[in-house]
């Protein structure tokens, strides 16, 4: 039986709240930069939302999310390098402290991208 949109969203919100801090720490260790780790985490949760129907075993959410994050990071490594900026405000940026992410923003972003 398929999930209702409300139950899917509630499950997704639980994933974000339960795993965002650990995923962020892992992303930061991979990238070494707060801004890149933040971007990587957002991309991970966006991809998880889009592919939530592919999760076969709800008990394996954590490894599934870490797998998505690792795949997103490998794509980042293969992407062309960004031009280096010497903006002091970016270089001195503090780690993002607004975790866990607001699922409303991620869901709205997904809806906008899909034209809903």
N, C-alpha and C positions, 0 to 999 in steps of 0.2 A: 504494500500500500504506500503510495507516495506521500511525502510530508506536505502539510499545508504550508503556504508561504510564511505564516506566523511561526510555526514550529521550526521551519528551516532557519529563519532569522534568529530565533531564540537559541538554537543550537550553535549557530555561527557566533553569536555574541558570547556564549560560554567559551567557545574556542579562543576568541580574542582575549577575553579576560584571563583565562587559565594559562595561555601560552605566550602571550606577547612579550613579557619580560624576558623569558628564556630565549625566545627567538631573537629579540633585539640584542641580547648579550652575544649570542652566537654570530649574528650578522656583524656586530662591531668587531669581534675577534677576526672575522674573515676579511673585513674591509679596512679596519684600523681608523675609520673616520665616522664620526657621529652622523654627518649628513648622508653619507652613503648607506650606513646601517639603517637609518630611518627610511630612506627610499626603498631599500631592499625589503624591509619589513612590510611597508605599504604594498609593494608589488606582490609579496608573498600572500598577504591576506586578500588582495584583490583577485589573484589567481585562484586561491582557495574558494572564494565565493563563487567565481564563475564555474569552477569544476566540482562544486560540492556534490553533485549527483554521482560523480565517479568514485566517491568514498564508499567502498564496499563494507568495511567493518568500522562502525562508530567507535570501537575501543582503540583503534589505531590512528586516531586524529593526530596525536603528537608526532609520531614518526612521519606521517603523511605531510604535515606542515614543514617539518625539517627537510624533507626531501624536496618539497617545492622551493624552499629557501635556497638549498644547495644548487638546484637547477637554475634558479634566477641568478645566483652568484656566478655560475659558470657562463651564463649568457653575458653577464657584465664583463667578465674577463675577455670574452671573445669580441666584444664591441670595440669599435675604434676609440682610442683615448680621447678624453676631453681636453680642450686647450686649458692650460694652467692659468688660473687667475690669481692675482696677488691682492685680493680683497681681504684686508685684515679682519673684517667682521666675520667672514666665513671661516678663516683659519682659527679664530679664537672662539668659535661657537661652542656652547656647552652641549652636552648630550641632551637629547630630547627627553623632556620630563612629563609629557602628556600621555604616557602609556597607562592603561591600554587604549588603543585607538577607538574612536567613536565609530561604531558600526553603521550609524546612520550616514555618515559621510562616505564610507566605502560603498554602501548599498546605493546611495544616490549617485555616486560616480559611475557605478556599473550601469545603473538605469540610464544615465545620460549617454554613456558610450553605446548602449544598445538602442538608443532612440526611443526609449519608453517614456 
